[in-house]
Amino acid sequence: MSIGPTALPPTTIYEAARVPGGVRRGAALTRAQAEARRLAGLDIVVCGDDPFESCNEARSIETAVGPCYHDGPHAAGGLHALPHWQQRSPPPEGHSFYETNVTKALP
């Protein structure tokens, strides 16, 4: 029997689409693909069991695109609205969403 913290599975980055009720995840992406997608003004979502790691990964991707800021989930996004990072002065448009312990991307 092991005592002590266990490692959580790593985060995974996906294509994302804003849909009524939340954010739908698409195909898995590499870090480079995620950055290219954000540069093109498209959304991504970071999924995983550790919300702090997911937030940090989303911030890191968004920072690679340019100066950004954090924003919480929006009520208009529905029950599955996710917090996210976005550009301080777009373009590009779009968001780097991430999952929390409570809210998850739609499959």
N, CA and C atoms as a LAMMPS dump frame, in Angstrom:
ITEM: TIMESTEP
0
ITEM: NUMBER OF ATOMS
321
ITEM: BOX BOUNDS ff ff ff
-5.0000000000000000e+02 5.0000000000000000e+02
-5.0000000000000000e+02 5.0000000000000000e+02
-5.0000000000000000e+02 5.0000000000000000e+02
ITEM: ATOMS id mol type element x y z
1 1 1 N 0.841 -1.172 0
2 1 2 C 0 0 0
3 1 3 C 0.89 1.24 0
4 2 1 N 0.602 2.149 -0.902
5 2 2 C 1.382 3.374 -1.033
6 2 3 C 0.738 4.485 -0.205
7 3 1 N 1.565 5.209 0.52
8 3 2 C 1.08 6.349 1.283
9 3 3 C 1.733 7.594 0.705
10 4 1 N 0.936 8.638 0.555
11 4 2 C 1.453 9.878 -0.009
12 4 3 C 0.699 10.255 -1.254
13 5 1 N 1.05 11.384 -1.822
14 5 2 C 0.321 11.87 -2.988
15 5 3 C 0.556 10.977 -4.203
16 6 1 N -0.468 10.863 -5.005
17 6 2 C -0.341 10.126 -6.256
18 6 3 C -0.38 11.133 -7.39
19 7 1 N 0.332 10.852 -8.437
20 7 2 C 0.392 11.757 -9.588
21 7 3 C -0.925 11.709 -10.352
22 8 1 N -1.409 12.871 -10.734
23 8 2 C -2.601 12.953 -11.563
24 8 3 C -2.197 12.774 -13.021
25 9 1 N -3.119 12.267 -13.849
26 9 2 C -2.802 12.136 -15.275
27 9 3 C -2.456 13.501 -15.862
28 10 1 N -1.645 13.532 -16.894
29 10 2 C -1.254 14.808 -17.496
30 10 3 C -2.446 15.492 -18.179
31 11 1 N -2.295 16.777 -18.416
32 11 2 C -3.323 17.505 -19.147
33 11 3 C -3.24 17.16 -20.629
34 12 1 N -4.36 17.346 -21.306
35 12 2 C -4.432 17.132 -22.748
36 12 3 C -5.078 18.363 -23.361
37 13 1 N -4.556 18.801 -24.487
38 13 2 C -5.065 19.976 -25.184
39 13 3 C -5.929 19.502 -26.352
40 14 1 N -7.071 20.179 -26.535
41 14 2 C -8.008 19.813 -27.595
42 14 3 C -8.433 21.056 -28.372
43 15 1 N -8.881 20.835 -29.616
44 15 2 C -9.612 21.856 -30.329
45 15 3 C -10.853 22.144 -29.496
46 16 1 N -11.383 23.36 -29.561
47 16 2 C -12.588 23.692 -28.816
48 16 3 C -13.538 24.493 -29.69
49 17 1 N -14.811 24.326 -29.403
50 17 2 C -15.849 25.102 -30.071
51 17 3 C -16.844 25.568 -29.022
52 18 1 N -17.153 26.852 -29.042
53 18 2 C -18.193 27.377 -28.157
54 18 3 C -19.544 26.971 -28.725
55 19 1 N -20.341 26.295 -27.905
56 19 2 C -21.667 25.822 -28.295
57 19 3 C -22.657 26.245 -27.211
58 20 1 N -23.951 26.258 -27.54
59 20 2 C -24.923 26.563 -26.485
60 20 3 C -24.732 25.604 -25.309
61 21 1 N -24.573 26.153 -24.14
62 21 2 C -24.413 25.323 -22.943
63 21 3 C -22.981 25.071 -22.53
64 22 1 N -21.992 25.546 -23.297
65 22 2 C -20.616 25.338 -22.864
66 22 3 C -19.596 25.313 -23.982
67 23 1 N -18.563 24.514 -23.768
68 23 2 C -17.452 24.379 -24.707
69 23 3 C -17.332 22.904 -25.075
70 24 1 N -17.347 22.613 -26.362
71 24 2 C -17.207 21.231 -26.838
72 24 3 C -15.769 20.999 -27.262
73 25 1 N -15.19 19.89 -26.804
74 25 2 C -13.814 19.564 -27.204
75 25 3 C -13.839 18.742 -28.483
76 26 1 N -12.774 18.926 -29.275
77 26 2 C -12.645 18.204 -30.53
78 26 3 C -11.422 17.31 -30.502
79 27 1 N -10.646 17.356 -31.56
80 27 2 C -9.466 16.504 -31.701
81 27 3 C -8.348 16.959 -30.758
82 28 1 N -7.556 15.998 -30.304
83 28 2 C -6.395 16.292 -29.46
84 28 3 C -5.352 17.043 -30.275
85 29 1 N -4.625 17.939 -29.598
86 29 2 C -3.611 18.768 -30.242
87 29 3 C -2.279 18.662 -29.523
88 30 1 N -1.205 18.893 -30.253
89 30 2 C 0.096 19.091 -29.621
90 30 3 C 0.157 20.541 -29.145
91 31 1 N 1.144 20.844 -28.359
92 31 2 C 1.323 22.221 -27.888
93 31 3 C 1.513 23.168 -29.08
94 32 1 N 2.333 22.779 -30.044
95 32 2 C 2.578 23.617 -31.225
96 32 3 C 1.288 23.817 -32.03
97 33 1 N 0.491 22.787 -32.175
98 33 2 C -0.778 22.908 -32.892
99 33 3 C -1.737 23.844 -32.15
100 34 1 N -1.738 23.753 -30.823
101 34 2 C -2.603 24.62 -30.018
102 34 3 C -2.206 26.083 -30.188
103 35 1 N -0.924 26.367 -30.16
104 35 2 C -0.459 27.743 -30.35
105 35 3 C -0.817 28.252 -31.739
106 36 1 N -0.655 27.421 -32.752
107 36 2 C -1.005 27.812 -34.125
108 36 3 C -2.508 28.063 -34.24
109 37 1 N -3.288 27.23 -33.591
110 37 2 C -4.742 27.405 -33.608
111 37 3 C -5.133 28.73 -32.952
112 38 1 N -4.512 29.047 -31.835
113 38 2 C -4.808 30.319 -31.168
114 38 3 C -4.365 31.504 -32.015
115 39 1 N -3.21 31.405 -32.662
116 39 2 C -2.754 32.486 -33.549
117 39 3 C -3.736 32.726 -34.69
118 40 1 N -4.452 31.668 -35.083
119 40 2 C -5.445 31.77 -36.154
120 40 3 C -6.791 32.275 -35.632
121 41 1 N -6.897 32.551 -34.319
122 41 2 C -8.129 33.076 -33.751
123 41 3 C -9.141 32.02 -33.364
124 42 1 N -8.688 30.778 -33.254
125 42 2 C -9.581 29.675 -32.892
126 42 3 C -9.406 29.311 -31.421
127 43 1 N -10.389 28.609 -30.868
128 43 2 C -10.381 28.229 -29.458
129 43 3 C -9.692 26.893 -29.22
130 44 1 N -9.142 26.76 -27.995
131 44 2 C -8.605 25.477 -27.521
132 44 3 C -9.128 25.271 -26.102
133 45 1 N -9.062 24.029 -25.635
134 45 2 C -9.426 23.732 -24.252
135 45 3 C -8.408 22.748 -23.686
136 46 1 N -7.97 23.022 -22.469
137 46 2 C -7.033 22.138 -21.77
138 46 3 C -7.841 21.33 -20.763
139 47 1 N -7.749 20.009 -20.873
140 47 2 C -8.519 19.115 -20.016
141 47 3 C -7.575 18.29 -19.151
142 48 1 N -8.02 17.987 -17.954
143 48 2 C -7.225 17.172 -17.047
144 48 3 C -7.801 17.206 -15.651
145 49 1 N -7.278 16.373 -14.779
146 49 2 C -7.787 16.256 -13.417
147 49 3 C -7.215 17.291 -12.461
148 50 1 N -6.146 17.97 -12.843
149 50 2 C -5.531 18.972 -11.979
150 50 3 C -5.864 20.36 -12.536
151 51 1 N -6.826 21.065 -11.929
152 51 2 C -7.241 22.352 -12.484
153 51 3 C -6.14 23.403 -12.487
154 52 1 N -5.212 23.327 -11.548
155 52 2 C -4.114 24.294 -11.518
156 52 3 C -3.172 24.065 -12.693
157 53 1 N -2.888 22.81 -12.986
158 53 2 C -2.039 22.481 -14.133
159 53 3 C -2.74 22.862 -15.438
160 54 1 N -4.047 22.6 -15.517
161 54 2 C -4.808 22.952 -16.721
162 54 3 C -4.811 24.465 -16.931
163 55 1 N -5.013 25.223 -15.858
164 55 2 C -4.99 26.684 -15.944
165 55 3 C -3.617 27.175 -16.389
166 56 1 N -2.572 26.624 -15.796
167 56 2 C -1.205 27.041 -16.153
168 56 3 C -0.885 26.732 -17.613
169 57 1 N -1.328 25.573 -18.091
170 57 2 C -1.081 25.204 -19.49
171 57 3 C -1.837 26.149 -20.427
172 58 1 N -3.091 26.449 -20.11
173 58 2 C -3.875 27.367 -20.933
174 58 3 C -3.233 28.753 -20.946
175 59 1 N -2.772 29.213 -19.791
176 59 2 C -2.104 30.524 -19.706
177 59 3 C -0.826 30.535 -20.529
178 60 1 N -0.061 29.47 -20.446
179 60 2 C 1.195 29.387 -21.181
180 60 3 C 0.956 29.435 -22.694
181 61 1 N -0.07 28.745 -23.162
182 61 2 C -0.398 28.759 -24.592
183 61 3 C -0.83 30.155 -25.009
184 62 1 N -1.707 30.767 -24.206
185 62 2 C -2.205 32.099 -24.558
186 62 3 C -1.09 33.141 -24.507
187 63 1 N -0.189 33.013 -23.553
188 63 2 C 0.941 33.944 -23.437
189 63 3 C 1.862 33.839 -24.649
190 64 1 N 1.978 32.647 -25.226
191 64 2 C 2.804 32.468 -26.418
192 64 3 C 2.229 33.248 -27.6
193 65 1 N 0.935 33.539 -27.562
194 65 2 C 0.269 34.282 -28.632
195 65 3 C 0.449 35.784 -28.435
196 66 1 N 0.445 36.235 -27.178
197 66 2 C 0.597 37.653 -26.891
198 66 3 C 0.139 37.966 -25.481
199 67 1 N 0.149 39.253 -25.106
200 67 2 C -0.29 39.643 -23.764
201 67 3 C -1.751 39.244 -23.546
202 68 1 N -2.028 38.611 -22.422
203 68 2 C -3.36 38.078 -22.196
204 68 3 C -3.838 38.36 -20.782
205 69 1 N -5.102 38.055 -20.553
206 69 2 C -5.669 38.178 -19.212
207 69 3 C -6.616 37.009 -18.952
208 70 1 N -6.875 36.788 -17.67
209 70 2 C -7.742 35.706 -17.232
210 70 3 C -9.168 36.209 -17.119
211 71 1 N -10.126 35.374 -17.508
212 71 2 C -11.531 35.694 -17.35
213 71 3 C -12.247 34.441 -16.866
214 72 1 N -13.236 34.631 -16.023
215 72 2 C -13.996 33.509 -15.49
216 72 3 C -15.057 33.044 -16.47
217 73 1 N -15.791 32.005 -16.087
218 73 2 C -16.865 31.524 -16.943
219 73 3 C -17.976 32.571 -17.035
220 74 1 N -18.614 32.668 -18.175
221 74 2 C -19.695 33.63 -18.39
222 74 3 C -21.033 32.914 -18.264
223 75 1 N -21.979 33.545 -17.609
224 75 2 C -23.303 32.95 -17.415
225 75 3 C -23.949 32.582 -18.749
226 76 1 N -23.693 33.384 -19.78
227 76 2 C -24.27 33.104 -21.096
228 76 3 C -23.733 31.794 -21.678
229 77 1 N -22.599 31.319 -21.147
230 77 2 C -22.02 30.077 -21.634
231 77 3 C -22.732 28.836 -21.164
232 78 1 N -23.657 28.974 -20.239
233 78 2 C -24.43 27.832 -19.766
234 78 3 C -23.755 27.087 -18.631
235 79 1 N -24.302 25.939 -18.311
236 79 2 C -23.83 25.133 -17.182
237 79 3 C -22.39 24.675 -17.329
238 80 1 N -21.927 24.542 -18.558
239 80 2 C -20.577 24.046 -18.8
240 80 3 C -19.635 25.151 -19.256
241 81 1 N -19.949 26.393 -18.888
242 81 2 C -19.057 27.513 -19.213
243 81 3 C -17.73 27.289 -18.485
244 82 1 N -16.654 27.618 -19.137
245 82 2 C -15.325 27.378 -18.58
246 82 3 C -14.554 28.683 -18.403
247 83 1 N -13.705 28.748 -17.38
248 83 2 C -12.793 29.89 -17.281
249 83 3 C -11.797 29.817 -18.432
250 84 1 N -11.143 30.948 -18.697
251 84 2 C -10.263 30.982 -19.87
252 84 3 C -9.285 32.144 -19.801
253 85 1 N -8.316 32.072 -20.683
254 85 2 C -7.367 33.156 -20.945
255 85 3 C -7.667 33.664 -22.341
256 86 1 N -7.524 34.977 -22.551
257 86 2 C -7.729 35.552 -23.88
258 86 3 C -6.817 36.755 -24.052
259 87 1 N -6.672 37.181 -25.287
260 87 2 C -5.775 38.283 -25.607
261 87 3 C -6.277 39.594 -25.023
262 88 1 N -5.345 40.356 -24.499
263 88 2 C -5.666 41.658 -23.913
264 88 3 C -6.195 42.606 -24.994
265 89 1 N -5.598 42.584 -26.162
266 89 2 C -6.016 43.444 -27.276
267 89 3 C -6.072 42.605 -28.55
268 90 1 N -7.225 41.944 -28.81
269 90 2 C -7.333 41.131 -30.023
270 90 3 C -7.122 41.991 -31.259
271 91 1 N -6.713 41.462 -32.407
272 91 2 C -6.67 40.045 -32.708
273 91 3 C -5.434 39.36 -32.137
274 92 1 N -5.401 38.062 -32.115
275 92 2 C -6.468 37.184 -32.572
276 92 3 C -7.597 37.076 -31.556
277 93 1 N -8.777 36.755 -32.081
278 93 2 C -9.934 36.453 -31.232
279 93 3 C -9.711 35.066 -30.642
280 94 1 N -10.662 34.587 -29.896
281 94 2 C -10.597 33.231 -29.372
282 94 3 C -10.141 33.167 -27.933
283 95 1 N -10.123 31.935 -27.421
284 95 2 C -9.858 31.696 -26.009
285 95 3 C -9.058 30.42 -25.797
286 96 1 N -8.316 30.417 -24.69
287 96 2 C -7.686 29.187 -24.189
288 96 3 C -8.464 28.79 -22.937
289 97 1 N -9.466 27.932 -23.126
290 97 2 C -10.308 27.463 -22.035
291 97 3 C -9.577 26.393 -21.241
292 98 1 N -10.043 26.158 -20.006
293 98 2 C -9.524 25.027 -19.226
294 98 3 C -10.597 24.505 -18.288
295 99 1 N -10.501 23.208 -17.997
296 99 2 C -11.444 22.552 -17.102
297 99 3 C -11.095 22.832 -15.637
298 100 1 N -12.11 22.725 -14.789
299 100 2 C -11.928 22.831 -13.348
300 100 3 C -12.431 21.534 -12.71
301 101 1 N -12.411 21.488 -11.399
302 101 2 C -12.961 20.316 -10.714
303 101 3 C -14.467 20.209 -10.902
304 102 1 N -15.12 21.329 -11.182
305 102 2 C -16.579 21.37 -11.285
306 102 3 C -17.068 21.377 -12.715
307 103 1 N -16.42 22.149 -13.575
308 103 2 C -16.886 22.284 -14.957
309 103 3 C -15.919 21.589 -15.918
310 104 1 N -16.506 20.859 -16.843
311 104 2 C -15.74 20.09 -17.826
312 104 3 C -16.218 20.443 -19.226
313 105 1 N -15.352 20.262 -20.192
314 105 2 C -15.725 20.453 -21.594
315 105 3 C -16.697 19.347 -21.987
316 106 1 N -17.575 19.672 -22.926
317 106 2 C -18.507 18.691 -23.437
318 106 3 C -17.787 17.785 -24.433
319 107 1 N -18.069 16.488 -24.387
320 107 2 C -17.407 15.574 -25.337
321 107 3 C -17.915 15.747 -26.761
